[in-house]
């Protein structure tokens, strides 16, 4: 397992990011708690000194978790929506420049930070979100919540992207990890299929749903 995880940075985006604004989408009826989690994430972006690229990525992934939750089919197994959305926004807090120099993988650092912040329900969702966790029996996403955040990160870079496109762009920018990322793609796609089996729209419609 790699000690220094692939960077999530993209220096430019060819499409308009849905995360250029705070995304607030109502879902689960009148449950307003879940519509304000992007606002709850804001102090973390400031406190942990997120650079622009990291904030944009985090907003994109958070918006994808909201869209996937909003689109869940009636009768789909119940999941902890509040933890999923907040973890979507904060999954990469371990990439904070305040943690620069720590040799541990960013997903492990994210889990430690969220535990220290008292966000226990988000810890495993953050620890298990990185693309290569599917190759590690100790970190592979297990629960519906963990898998949803994992898929959201697979589809969200600076904008919503197809899973393979995002993975191979990451590999291109991090060639030392390219073989490991390529091995993870089929397993990541299987998790994507599993997550979308409980969603009322197909994977190719995700970008439209996040707008």
N, C-alpha and C positions, 0 to 999 in steps of 0.2 A: 504494500500500500504506500502510495506516495506520501512523503513528509510535507511537501509544500504543494498545496492543491492548485489546480489550474485557475488562473485569474478569470473573473467574470467580466472583465472590462472589454468594452467595444468602443473604439475611438470615434466611430461615426455610425450613424444609422441611416438607412436608405428610406425608411418609412417614418411617418410621424409617430412618436411614442405616445401611447395612451396614458403614460404616467407623467406627462408634463404637467398635469394638474393632479390635485388630490381626488382620487376616484372614490365616490360614495354612491353605492348602488344598493337600494333596499332589497332585501330578500328575506325569506322565511316570514312572509306576511308583515306583521307590524313589529317584529323584533328589532327595535331601533338600536339596541346595543351593538349589533353586528354591522351597522352602517357607519359607525364612528371610529372604527379601529385604525383607519389611516390617520386620523387626527391623533389617536393615542400613540402612534408610532413616531410622530413628529419630534417629540423631545429626544428620542433616541438618536434620530438623525443628527440633531444638533449636538447632543452630549458626546456622541462618539465620533463627531467630526467627519461625517460621511462626505467624501468628495462627490461632485456632481454625477459622475458616471455610476457610482454605487447607489446613490439615492434614486436615480432614474431606474436602474435595474430593480431595486427593491420595490418601488412603486408599481412597476410592471408586473412583477411576480405577485404582489399583494392583490392587484386588480384581477389577475388570472384566477387566484383562489376565490375571489368574490364571484366571478363569472361561473366557475365550476360549481360552486355551492348554489348559486341562483338557479342553475340549470339542472339540478338533481331531480331525477324522476320521482313522482309520487310512489311511495313504497320502497324507495331505496333505503338501505340501512341508515339509521340515525348516526350522525357524526357530530363531534364537538366543533361547531362552526366558528365560535369565537376564537378558540385556540388556533384553528387552521388559518384564519385570516390574519391574525396577529403574527403568527409564525411566518406567513407569507411575506409580510412587510419587514420582519426582523430576522429572517433566516441567515442573512449575511453580516450580521453585526460583528462577527469574528474577523471580517475583512477591514475593520476600523483601522485607520493609521495609528491609533493609540496602541494597537497591538503589534505593530510592525516589529519584526525581529524575533517574535515568538515562533519557534520551529514547528509547532503543532499545526495540523491541518485546520483550515478556516472553519469547517463545520464543527469540529471539536471545540474550538474556541467560542463559536456562537452558542453552543449548548452551555458552556461554562458561564458565559456572560448572562444569558437568560436565566440560568439558575440563580446567579448572584443577584439578579434584579427581581427575583421572586416570581418569575413567570414559568413555574414548573410545568404547566401543561404544554408549553411551547418547546421544552428542552429537547425531547427526542425528535420532534418534527424538524428542528434545526440540525441536530447531529446527523440525521439520516438523509439530508436533502441533496448532497453532492452526487454528481453523476456516477462516480466510481464506487459509491457505497453498495451498489448491487453486486459487486464482486467480493464483498467482505461479509461473511456470515454474521459477524458481530454488529454490522451497521446497516444491513439491508433493510429497506422499509418493510414494516410488518403490518401495521394497522391501516385502516382506510384513511385516517387523518394523515399519517406519515406518507402514504402513497400519493395523496392529493397534493401535498406540498412538494413532494419530489417531482411530480409531473409539471406542476406550475413552474418550477425552476427550470425544467427541461425545455419548456416552451417560451420562457421569458428571458430575453437578453436585455438590450436597450429597448427593444420592441417585441411584440409577439412574433415568434418564428416557428417554423416546423422543427420538430425534435432533431432530426438528423442534421439539418442545416446548422442549428445552433451547436450541436455537439462537434461537428466537424470544423466549424469556425473556431471553437475553443481549442480543438486539437491543433489547428494550424497556427494559432497564436502561442501554443504551448507544445512544441514538437516533442519534447522529452516525454510527454505523457500521452502521445498520440495512440500508441498501441493499446494502452489501458482504456482510453476513452472509446476506441473502436470496439473493443471487447464488450464494453458496457452497453453499447447502443441497442442490440437486440433485446437485452433484458429490460432496458428502459422502455422500449416500445411495447413490450408485453405489459408492463405496469400502466403505460398510457392506455392501452386497450381496456385493461381492467377498470381504470378510473372512469373512462368514457362510457363503459357499459352501464353506469348508473347515471349518466347525463343525457339530457333530452336532445342534444345537438352533437354532430360529429366533430372530430378533431379539426377538420379543415375550416369549420365555422368559428373557431375560437377567437380569431382576430376581430371579427365583426362583433362578437358578443362583448368584447372588452372595450370597445370604442365608447 
